[in-house]
Amino acid sequence: MKRLDIDGEIAIPARDLSWRATRSSGPGGQNVNKVATKVTLRFDLERSDALTAAQKRRLRKLAGRRLDADGAVLVSAQAERSQGQNLERARAALRRLVKKALVAPKRRVATKPTKAQRRRRLEDKRRQSEKKRRRGPVKVDS
């Protein structure tokens, strides 16, 4: 298996990737009972040195239930009728997942509301309170 390139930013070496083919439950008619077209691609995240510790942490979080007990990311594909196409689909799915993990989240900068925002908020609260107060029972003068 060849290495997995992610938009020229990073390349996952072939030694960190392995795949296995099994019988698929997808389309194929009688072919589905004879040919192993479902592909499970395995990326050994724990042993890989292609990603930094922070990128690995983000990928672990993104992978969710695709992460196995050994710390490997498993991606399956069975939509196509050929093993080669399913392998390409699995590689594309892993590529998208890793690419997402490469993006570090922006740090949130705490801000305070302006005086005008506070004033508007309090005015709206007063208006709402008055509206609700007026909804009480009607007094009839007799």
NORLIN-V655295 format. One record per residue. PHI is phi in radians with two decimals (none if undefined). D_CENTER is the distance of its C-alpha to the mean C-alpha in Angstrom with 1 decimal. Layout:
PHI/D_CENTER + PHI/D_CENTER
//
This chain:
none/25.2 + -1.52/24.7 + -1.18/22.3 + -1.89/18.9 + -1.58/19.1 + -2.04/16.3 + 0.83/18.0 + 1.25/21.0 + -1.35/19.3 + -2.64/18.9 + -2.30/19.9 + -1.61/19.0 + -1.13/22.5 + -1.05/23.4 + -1.14/24.6 + -1.57/21.0 + -2.03/20.1 + -2.62/21.7 + -2.49/21.4 + -2.45/23.2 + -1.92/24.3 + -2.36/25.2 + -1.24/26.6 + -1.68/24.3 + -1.74/24.5 + -1.41/23.7 + -1.16/26.3 + 2.62/29.4 + 1.08/32.3 + -1.16/34.6 + -1.01/32.7 + -1.12/29.9 + -1.49/32.4 + -1.95/33.5 + -1.97/30.8 + -1.50/27.8 + -1.86/25.2 + -1.25/21.9 + -2.07/20.2 + -2.02/18.2 + -1.68/17.1 + -2.04/17.2 + -1.95/16.2 + -1.36/18.3 + -1.17/16.3 + -1.11/19.0 + -1.58/21.8 + -1.30/20.3 + -1.97/21.8 + -1.35/19.8 + -2.03/17.4 + -1.35/18.6 + -1.08/18.2 + -1.16/16.0 + -1.16/13.6 + -1.10/13.8 + -1.08/13.2 + -1.14/9.9 + -1.16/8.8 + -1.01/10.3 + -1.16/8.4 + -1.20/4.8 + -1.16/6.8 + 0.99/8.3 + -1.37/11.0 + -1.34/10.7 + -1.50/12.6 + -1.65/16.3 + -1.15/19.3 + -1.49/20.2 + 1.48/17.1 + -1.85/16.1 + -1.64/12.8 + -1.91/13.8 + -2.19/12.6 + -1.94/15.0 + -2.54/16.5 + -2.54/19.6 + -1.28/19.8 + -1.67/22.5 + -1.56/26.0 + -2.03/26.3 + -1.10/24.9 + -1.08/24.6 + -1.15/22.5 + -1.17/20.1 + -1.13/20.0 + -1.12/19.1 + -1.08/16.3 + -1.12/14.9 + -1.10/15.5 + -1.15/13.8 + -1.14/10.6 + -1.14/10.9 + -1.02/11.9 + -1.08/9.0 + -1.12/6.7 + -1.17/9.7 + -1.05/10.4 + -1.15/7.4 + -1.28/8.7 + -1.26/12.1 + -1.46/12.0 + -1.35/13.6 + -1.16/13.3 + -1.25/16.6 + -1.35/19.0 + -1.40/20.4 + -1.74/24.1 + -1.18/26.0 + -2.24/28.5 + -1.93/31.4 + -1.18/32.4 + -1.29/35.5 + -1.05/38.9 + -1.09/38.7 + -1.13/35.4 + -1.12/36.9 + -1.07/40.1 + -1.08/38.3 + -1.09/36.3 + -1.18/39.5 + -1.11/41.4 + -1.09/38.8 + -1.10/39.0 + -1.10/42.8 + -1.05/42.8 + -1.12/40.5 + -1.08/42.7 + -1.11/45.8 + -1.05/44.5 + -1.21/43.8 + -1.12/47.1 + -1.24/49.0 + -1.43/47.6 + -1.18/49.9 + -1.09/52.9 + -1.51/55.5 + -1.65/58.9 + -1.83/61.8 + -1.51/65.1 + -2.16/68.1
//
